[in-house]
Amino acid sequence: MCVDELSDEFARRFTAQIFERSDLDDPPLVHEHDLVAEISGFGQVVRHEEGREHERAPQREKDALTFEFFDAGHVLGSSGILLRAEGKTVFYTGDVNFDDQTIMEAAVFPEEKIDVLIMECTRGDHAKPAGWTRAGEEQRLAEAISTAFERQSCVLIPVFALGKTQEILAMLYKFRRERLLPEFPIYIGGLSSKMTDIYDRHAHMTRRQLPRLQLMREAAPFILNEETVRDAALRAGRVYALSSGMMIPKTLSNVLARRLIENPQHSIFFVGYANPESPAGVLREAGTGGEVALDPGKPPQRVRCHIEQFQFSAHATRETLIEYARKISPRKIVLVHGDPPAVEWIRAQLHADLPNTDVIVPAPGIEVEL
């Protein structure tokens, strides 16, 4: 992947937040250009993985540490990592999805005997809805957008710049191609456009659905930034797929939401996970008729817009996580990346299903002997 582009962008934004803070009494320990160079250098480790589909690491001496990368099906470039050393194996799922998405194909993970499995638990706190299919959920989204347009609404879809933006763009492209919706303007943010360009440039060399689709050309989104999002006309028949997915204050999705939230004509559609304490999580919980402060520096607002939720998570369902753990039946399983209720459900289920496996829930900051 183009790791340099992603890490450069991250470094610039991360360091900008550090150096713009007014409450720092002491000078920073590193300078911005040093931090950018250091973070960008991480890309050298994984660049040789580009275009490969979980090839095996070359044979080395018996006790050498080796890494193998497996497509995790989460977002472009996401990988599960298999470590081999001293005759033992450790597999870390990272963020994973075992089901096809609109663009991303399902994960392809090793099924050989693994000694230690480190596994994410993001969706462990809720079951897959009975009868849910992605095709059915896409149809429901298309119908909801059509209904919104009929009542002269614009639609805000808060998304992550990497992954969710591209999946939503692909869905909107399909809706227009299949004539489920008429032609309509789509708007995304500047960082999302950079990520989408990377998806387009790697379309021919990665496992994906719609391999010939060039999102920037065929979905043809317009680009908004921090200035234009405050002035863009909220006209009917437009979809704004804006980051951040959590609607963090000052981001494009937050700014636009505060503009339309009090208008019953307009709509906000949620399509993935939102931390309950984030502005997106607070708004979802409040619902139409509630009152929220999406920005702590602004007064609370009454929610009068239409709100709807859809299930397009890029993370594996808890059922498929359990199925994979059963399949490889490791000696130890370490559970990470999940809220306490999610981790606890998966821990209890694994304890029942794999009584001979040691299931570990590590405490933050505490070393775990594998």
SULZI-V769648 format. One record per backbone hydrogen bond with DSSP energy under -0.5 kcal/mol. CO is the residue of the C=O (numbers start at 1). NH is the residue of the N-H. E is the energy in kcal/mol with one decimal. If there is no record, write none. Layout:
{{CO,NH,E} {CO,NH,E}}
This chain:
{{1,3,-2.0} {2,6,-1.5} {3,7,-3.1} {4,8,-2.7} {5,9,-1.9} {6,10,-2.4} {7,11,-2.9} {8,12,-2.5} {9,13,-2.2} {10,14,-3.1} {11,15,-2.8} {12,16,-1.9} {13,17,-1.7} {14,18,-1.5} {15,19,-3.0} {16,20,-1.6} {17,21,-0.5} {18,21,-0.9} {23,25,-0.8} {31,35,-2.1} {32,36,-2.6} {33,37,-1.9} {34,38,-2.3} {35,39,-2.7} {36,40,-2.5} {37,41,-1.5} {38,42,-0.5} {39,42,-1.4} {40,43,-1.3} {41,44,-1.6} {42,45,-1.9} {43,46,-0.7} {43,47,-1.2} {46,49,-2.2} {47,50,-1.8} {49,52,-2.1} {52,54,-0.7} {61,64,-1.8} {62,87,-0.6} {64,66,-0.5} {66,84,-2.0} {68,82,-2.8} {70,80,-2.9} {71,108,-2.2} {72,97,-2.4} {75,78,-2.2} {78,72,-1.9} {80,70,-2.8} {81,83,-0.6} {81,92,-2.6} {82,68,-1.7} {83,90,-2.4} {84,66,-2.1} {85,88,-2.3} {88,85,-2.0} {89,115,-0.6} {89,116,-1.8} {90,83,-3.4} {91,93,-0.5} {91,118,-3.1} {92,81,-2.3} {94,120,-0.5} {96,316,-2.2} {97,107,-2.4} {103,209,-4.0} {104,101,-3.5} {107,109,-0.5} {114,331,-0.6} {115,331,-1.0} {115,332,-2.0} {116,91,-2.9} {116,118,-0.5} {117,119,-0.6} {117,334,-3.0} {118,93,-2.7} {119,336,-2.6} {121,124,-2.4} {123,126,-1.2} {123,318,-0.6} {129,132,-2.1} {133,137,-2.1} {134,138,-2.8} {135,139,-2.1} {136,140,-2.0} {137,141,-2.2} {138,142,-2.5} {139,143,-2.3} {140,144,-2.1} {141,145,-2.5} {142,146,-2.3} {143,147,-2.4} {144,148,-2.2} {145,149,-2.6} {146,150,-1.9} {147,151,-1.3} {148,153,-2.1} {149,152,-1.8} {153,237,-2.5} {154,267,-2.1} {155,157,-0.5} {155,240,-3.3} {156,158,-0.5} {156,269,-2.7} {157,242,-0.8} {158,271,-0.5} {160,165,-1.7} {161,163,-0.6} {162,164,-1.1} {163,167,-2.2} {164,168,-2.5} {165,169,-2.6} {166,170,-2.2} {167,171,-2.0} {168,172,-2.8} {169,173,-2.4} {170,174,-2.3} {171,175,-2.7} {172,176,-1.9} {173,177,-2.7} {174,178,-2.9} {175,180,-2.4} {175,181,-1.5} {176,179,-1.2} {185,239,-2.1} {186,222,-3.4} {187,241,-2.4} {188,224,-2.8} {189,193,-1.8} {190,194,-1.5} {191,195,-2.1} {192,196,-2.5} {193,197,-2.1} {194,198,-1.6} {195,199,-2.2} {196,200,-2.4} {197,201,-2.4} {198,202,-1.3} {200,203,-1.3} {202,205,-1.2} {203,206,-0.6} {206,208,-0.6} {207,105,-0.6} {210,213,-1.6} {213,215,-0.7} {214,218,-3.1} {215,219,-1.9} {215,220,-1.1} {222,188,-2.7} {224,190,-0.8} {225,229,-2.2} {227,230,-1.1} {227,231,-0.5} {228,231,-0.8} {228,232,-1.9} {233,235,-1.8} {235,238,-0.5} {237,185,-0.6} {238,155,-2.8} {239,187,-2.4} {239,241,-0.7} {240,157,-3.3} {240,242,-1.1} {242,159,-2.5} {243,252,-0.5} {243,253,-1.7} {244,247,-1.1} {246,280,-2.2} {248,251,-2.1} {251,255,-2.5} {252,256,-2.6} {253,257,-2.2} {254,258,-2.1} {255,259,-0.9} {256,259,-0.6} {256,260,-1.5} {257,261,-2.2} {260,263,-2.0} {261,304,-2.7} {261,305,-1.9} {262,264,-0.6} {263,266,-1.4} {266,306,-2.9} {267,156,-2.4} {268,270,-0.5} {268,308,-1.9} {270,310,-2.8} {271,312,-1.1} {275,278,-2.0} {275,281,-0.7} {278,282,-2.8} {279,283,-2.5} {280,284,-2.5} {281,285,-2.1} {282,286,-2.3} {283,287,-2.6} {287,290,-2.1} {290,303,-3.2} {292,294,-0.6} {292,301,-3.5} {295,298,-2.6} {301,292,-2.4} {302,304,-0.8} {303,289,-3.4} {306,268,-2.6} {308,270,-2.6} {310,312,-0.8} {317,321,-1.8} {318,322,-2.2} {319,323,-2.0} {320,324,-2.1} {321,325,-2.3} {322,326,-2.5} {323,327,-1.9} {324,328,-1.9} {325,329,-2.0} {328,114,-0.7} {331,358,-2.3} {332,117,-2.5} {333,335,-0.5} {333,360,-3.5} {334,119,-2.7} {336,121,-0.9} {337,121,-1.7} {339,342,-0.7} {339,343,-2.4} {340,344,-2.6} {341,345,-2.0} {342,346,-1.8} {343,347,-2.7} {344,348,-2.6} {345,349,-2.3} {346,350,-2.6} {347,351,-2.4} {348,352,-1.6} {349,353,-2.5} {350,354,-3.2} {354,357,-2.0} {357,359,-0.8} {358,333,-2.5} {358,360,-0.6} {360,335,-2.7} {360,362,-0.6} {363,366,-2.0} {368,370,-0.6}}
